[in-house]
Every structure is written in C-alpha cells, then in structure tokens.
Amino acid sequence: MTTLALCCMSHSPLLNLPGPSRDLLDEVESALADARQFVTDYDPELVVIFSPDHYNGFFYRTMPPFCIGTAAQGVGDYGTHAGPLDVPADIANDCARAVLESGIDIAISASMDVDHGTVQPLQKLFGEATARPVIPIFINSVATPLGPLRRVRALGAAMGTYLATLGKRVLVVGSGGLSHDPPVPTLASAPPAALERIVHGAPMTAEQRHARQVAVMDAAQTFAHGDSPLQPLNPDWDAAFLELIDANRLAEVDGWSNDWIEKQAGHSAHEIRTWVAAFAALSAHGPYRTGHRFYRAAPELIAGFAVRTAVPDA
C-alpha cells in the first residue's frame, strides 16, 4: 500500500543571492529545517514535484499547460543544481499514460530543462537535487493564457490515484507562490531580446545571467523599501488561501478566476497551482491534516513565503 506525504513551499532566487536580511533568512531556514526533518523521518522512496518554470525550460514556441518529465536536468540558474536529475523513466511514462487515461491532457518531455522552481526545493529538503528519484511535473503558471484551476486540481487527483498503485513511500512537493508579482516579461511587454528568449528559448550568456541576477536583487531592494511599481504582497489573500488548504476546502478554488487571482495577489500568484495539484494528489485518498505551518510576507524575497507539510488523516 502506497503511503503519501506532502511538503509545499515557496521558492525564491533571492534565497541564493545577497540582499535579504539575516533575520529573514534565519526565520525561513528554521521553517525549512522543520520541513527537512519531516521529510527525513518519512524517508520517501520517490519524490513527485509540481513546479512552474520561468522561461528556462518552456517557451511560447510550445507552451503546454502540463508536462511530465521522463528525463530532466537542472539549468543551474541562481546557483542551483546544474545537470541531470534521477528520474525513473519507466514510472514517469506509466504516470503519463495513467493521467491521459483519466482524461487529463498532459505532454511528456524526454529532456526537460528545470530551473530553480524545481531544483531549489529538492536541495532545501534533501541537501542535493539528486538525493532521491524524482518525477518533475511542470505546471504552466506564468505564460498566459492559463486554464482554470479545476483542471489543475483534476491533474493532482489523477496523479494521486496513480501513485496509490506504486507500493512506495511517495513525497508530493508543490513549489511556488504565494502572492507575488516579480518583473517577469510577457508577450505584450517584453523588449526584443527578452521576446526572443520567452518565445524561442534563445540561450542566455553568462553576462546576461549575471545582469539578470543584478536586476532581480535591485528589484527586491526597491520593492522592500516601498518604492517599486510592482504589485504589493497581499498577506490577507495568502492567509485565506492557507486557511482553505488547512481546512480541507481545496475544491473551493474551482470558483477562483485567473483574473481575480492576478488582481488580488499578482501575476505570479498563479504558482499556487503547484500547491493545488499537490494537495489534490494527497486528498485523492481522503482527508488530510497539515503539520508544519509557516508564513511570512517577505518583501525582500518579493514573495509571500509559506511552507506546509501534510499527511493523510487516519
């Protein structure tokens, strides 16, 4: 009988860059240490991670709403792991077949590039991104148009049903959110060089990657000092989402429109899709209970930063 456990967490490139205060980093690290102990005690045999991409692996030339990696490698952005992940291709392919049979259209990638949104949680929870076999599942949370949240929840439920057939201890991870509106280029606003990247995947030079890191650090400092045009964080919205999650009321997100999410919490708040999918996978087996609960509105990270662990409620 497969057992499932869950850990959802925000991610931020700024955790790996100079700028955030020591107090903030210590508080986040303490929360992550609790999650790390939870994961260590559970000792998963397989990790399934739902994560977004920030135009490092998926581009507008072909932008699926969902994609399962049957092989994957980290791109190494913001100091995260560069190189192959340990992806069990046979299980990933079986997973794709099962999800398709359930009625959810999903793509596969036999060479998925994943960025800090996937790799950072693996490194924070296990020390190394390659410490455990992992199946990465991309959920488009940036490139509009986006599908409805009910489809994300259906994806997670299909995944949870499949995982019950494996006879393994599986950790489900959701990486993203909560309220945040970082300076991510769009089709409507991107300058030519950025447009070439987000559409065609033009590779970044070392100089361009460095310039992007500097720009991210500058944007965070400006945002933290209240002088930014970026949409403010919305701790009340974050709290309402977390309360919904904690109370096993996940189905209520089906009524949330994408426009409403953006107006309330910023364009990148769509990354809550990874949490919805992860909790839907867990709740496919009945009620759950959350354990470690952490939240902080963190302007220095340009994010409402949260961590949750959960197990089935026996």
C-alpha positions in Angstrom: 0.0 0.0 0.0 1.5 3.3 -1.1 1.8 6.0 1.6 1.8 9.6 0.7 3.1 12.7 2.4 3.3 16.2 1.2 5.5 19.3 1.5 4.6 22.5 -0.2 6.9 25.6 -0.1 7.5 28.9 -1.8 10.8 29.4 -3.7 12.8 32.5 -4.5 16.0 33.1 -6.4 16.8 35.7 -3.7 17.4 32.9 -1.1 20.6 32.3 -3.1 21.6 35.9 -3.6 22.9 38.8 -1.4 20.3 41.2 -0.1 17.8 39.6 2.3 18.3 40.3 5.9 19.9 37.7 8.2 16.7 37.7 10.4 14.5 36.8 7.4 16.9 34.2 6.2 17.2 32.6 9.6 13.4 32.5 10.0 12.9 30.9 6.6 15.7 28.4 7.3 14.2 27.5 10.6 10.9 26.7 8.8 12.8 24.7 6.1 14.7 22.8 8.8 11.4 21.6 10.2 10.2 20.5 6.8 13.5 18.8 6.2 13.1 16.8 9.4 9.6 15.9 8.4 10.9 14.6 5.1 13.8 12.8 6.7 11.5 11.0 9.1 9.2 10.0 6.3 12.2 8.8 4.2 10.5 8.8 0.7 11.4 6.3 -2.0 10.1 8.6 -4.7 9.5 12.4 -5.0 6.9 13.9 -7.3 7.3 17.6 -7.6 4.8 20.0 -9.2 6.6 23.2 -10.2 6.5 26.1 -12.6 9.1 27.4 -15.0 10.4 30.9 -15.6 11.2 30.7 -19.3 14.2 28.4 -18.7 12.7 25.2 -20.0 9.4 26.0 -21.5 8.8 28.8 -24.1 6.0 30.2 -26.1 7.1 28.3 -29.2 5.3 25.4 -27.5 3.7 26.0 -24.1 1.8 23.0 -22.7 -0.4 23.6 -19.6 1.1 20.4 -18.0 4.1 18.3 -18.8 5.7 15.2 -17.1 9.5 14.8 -17.4 10.7 11.3 -18.2 14.2 12.6 -18.0 15.3 16.0 -16.7 18.2 18.3 -16.0 18.7 21.4 -13.9 19.8 24.5 -15.8 21.7 25.9 -12.8 20.1 29.3 -12.6 20.7 31.3 -9.4 23.3 28.9 -8.1 21.0 25.8 -8.1 22.0 22.4 -9.3 23.1 22.1 -12.9 22.9 18.7 -14.5 20.8 15.5 -14.7 18.2 14.6 -12.1 17.5 11.0 -11.1 14.2 10.4 -13.0 12.8 6.9 -13.1 11.7 6.9 -16.8 9.5 3.8 -16.5 7.5 5.2 -13.7 7.2 8.6 -15.3 6.0 7.1 -18.6 3.4 4.9 -16.7 2.3 8.0 -14.8 1.8 9.9 -18.1 -0.3 7.1 -19.5 -2.4 6.9 -16.4 -3.0 10.7 -16.3 -4.0 10.6 -20.0 -6.4 7.7 -19.4 -8.0 9.7 -16.6 -9.0 12.4 -19.2 -6.3 15.0 -18.4 -4.3 16.1 -21.5 -0.6 16.2 -20.5 2.6 16.4 -22.5 5.8 14.5 -21.9 9.4 15.6 -22.2 12.3 13.2 -22.6 14.7 16.0 -21.9 13.1 18.5 -19.5 15.1 21.6 -18.5 14.1 22.6 -15.0 15.1 25.7 -13.1 15.2 26.9 -9.5 11.5 26.4 -9.2 12.1 22.7 -9.3 15.6 22.3 -8.0 15.6 24.7 -5.1 13.0 22.8 -3.1 14.9 19.5 -3.7 18.1 21.0 -2.5 16.5 22.6 0.5 14.7 19.4 1.5 17.4 16.8 0.7 20.7 18.7 0.5 21.2 17.6 -3.1 18.8 17.6 -6.0 19.8 14.1 -6.9 19.4 12.6 -3.5 16.1 10.8 -4.4 14.4 9.6 -7.5 12.2 12.4 -8.7 9.4 12.9 -11.3 9.1 16.6 -12.3 5.7 17.8 -13.4 5.6 21.2 -15.0 2.5 23.3 -14.4 2.4 26.5 -16.5 1.9 29.3 -14.1 3.4 32.2 -16.0 2.6 32.2 -19.7 -0.9 33.3 -20.4 -3.5 32.1 -21.3 -3.9 29.8 -18.4 -6.5 27.1 -17.9 -8.9 27.0 -15.0 -7.8 25.8 -11.5 -10.3 23.0 -11.6 -8.1 21.3 -14.3 -5.1 21.7 -12.1 -7.0 20.0 -9.2 -8.1 17.2 -11.6 -4.5 16.7 -12.6 -3.4 16.4 -9.0 -6.2 13.9 -8.2 -5.3 11.8 -11.2 -1.7 11.8 -10.1 -2.6 10.8 -6.5 -4.8 7.9 -7.8 -1.8 6.6 -9.9 0.7 6.9 -7.0 -1.5 4.6 -4.9 -0.6 1.8 -7.3 3.2 2.0 -6.8 3.7 0.4 -3.4 6.2 3.1 -2.5 6.6 5.9 0.1 6.0 8.9 -2.1 6.6 12.6 -1.2 4.5 15.0 -3.2 6.0 18.5 -3.4 4.4 21.7 -4.6 6.8 24.6 -5.3 5.6 28.2 -5.7 3.5 31.1 -4.6 2.1 32.8 -2.8 1.2 36.4 -3.5 4.0 38.0 -5.6 4.4 40.0 -8.8 8.1 39.9 -9.8 9.3 41.6 -13.0 8.6 38.7 -15.4 8.5 39.5 -19.1 5.2 39.0 -21.1 4.4 38.7 -24.8 2.8 42.1 -24.7 5.6 44.0 -22.9 8.9 42.2 -23.5 11.6 44.1 -25.3 13.0 42.3 -28.4 15.9 40.4 -26.7 13.5 39.2 -23.9 10.9 38.3 -26.5 13.4 36.2 -28.4 14.0 34.3 -25.2 10.5 33.7 -24.0 9.3 32.7 -27.4 12.2 30.8 -29.0 14.3 30.0 -25.9 17.3 31.9 -27.0 20.1 30.8 -24.6 21.4 33.4 -22.1 25.1 34.2 -22.0 27.0 34.2 -18.7 26.9 38.0 -18.9 23.2 38.0 -19.4 22.6 35.7 -16.5 24.7 37.9 -14.3 22.8 41.0 -15.4 19.5 39.3 -14.6 20.7 38.4 -11.1 21.7 42.0 -10.5 18.3 43.2 -11.8 16.5 40.8 -9.5 18.5 42.0 -6.5 17.9 45.6 -7.4 14.2 45.0 -7.9 14.0 43.3 -4.5 15.7 46.1 -2.7 13.4 48.7 -4.3 10.4 46.6 -3.5 11.4 46.1 0.1 11.8 49.9 0.5 8.3 50.5 -0.9 9.5 52.4 -4.0 8.5 49.8 -6.6 5.9 49.7 -9.3 5.4 46.0 -8.6 2.1 45.0 -7.1 2.3 44.7 -3.3 2.1 41.5 -1.5 -1.3 40.5 -0.1 -0.9 38.7 3.3 -4.7 38.6 3.7 -5.1 36.8 0.5 -2.3 34.4 1.4 -3.8 33.7 4.8 -7.2 32.9 3.2 -5.6 30.5 0.8 -3.6 28.8 3.5 -6.7 28.6 5.7 -8.6 26.9 2.8 -5.8 24.4 2.4 -5.5 23.7 6.1 -9.3 23.1 6.4 -9.5 20.6 3.5 -11.6 23.0 1.5 -9.5 22.6 -1.7 -12.5 22.3 -4.0 -13.3 25.9 -3.4 -10.5 27.1 -5.7 -12.6 25.8 -8.6 -14.5 29.1 -8.3 -11.5 31.3 -8.5 -10.9 33.1 -11.8 -7.4 33.8 -13.1 -8.2 37.5 -13.5 -9.2 37.6 -9.8 -6.1 35.9 -8.6 -3.9 38.4 -10.5 -5.8 41.4 -9.2 -5.6 40.2 -5.7 -2.1 38.7 -5.5 -0.1 39.5 -8.6 0.7 37.7 -11.9 3.0 35.1 -10.3 0.4 34.1 -7.7 -0.7 31.6 -10.3 2.1 29.5 -8.8 -0.4 28.4 -6.2 -1.4 25.9 -8.9 1.5 23.7 -7.7 0.1 23.7 -4.2 -3.4 22.9 -5.6 -2.1 19.9 -7.6 0.0 18.6 -4.7 -2.9 18.8 -2.2 -5.3 17.3 -4.7 -3.0 14.3 -5.1 -3.0 13.9 -1.3 -6.7 14.4 -0.9 -7.4 11.8 -3.6 -7.1 9.4 -0.7 -9.4 11.2 1.7 -9.0 14.0 4.3 -5.5 15.1 5.3 -4.1 17.1 8.1 -1.4 19.8 7.8 1.6 19.7 10.2 4.3 22.3 10.0 2.8 25.7 9.1 4.9 28.7 8.3 4.1 32.0 6.6 5.8 35.3 6.3 5.2 38.2 4.0 8.7 38.8 2.7 9.2 41.9 0.5 12.9 41.1 0.4 12.1 37.9 -1.4 9.3 39.6 -3.4 7.0 36.9 -2.1 4.5 35.7 0.4 6.7 32.8 1.6 5.0 29.7 3.0 5.7 26.2 4.0 3.3 23.4 4.7 3.6 19.7 5.4 0.7 17.2 5.4 -0.2 13.6 5.8 -3.4 11.6 5.3 -5.7 12.0 8.3 -6.1 8.5 9.6 
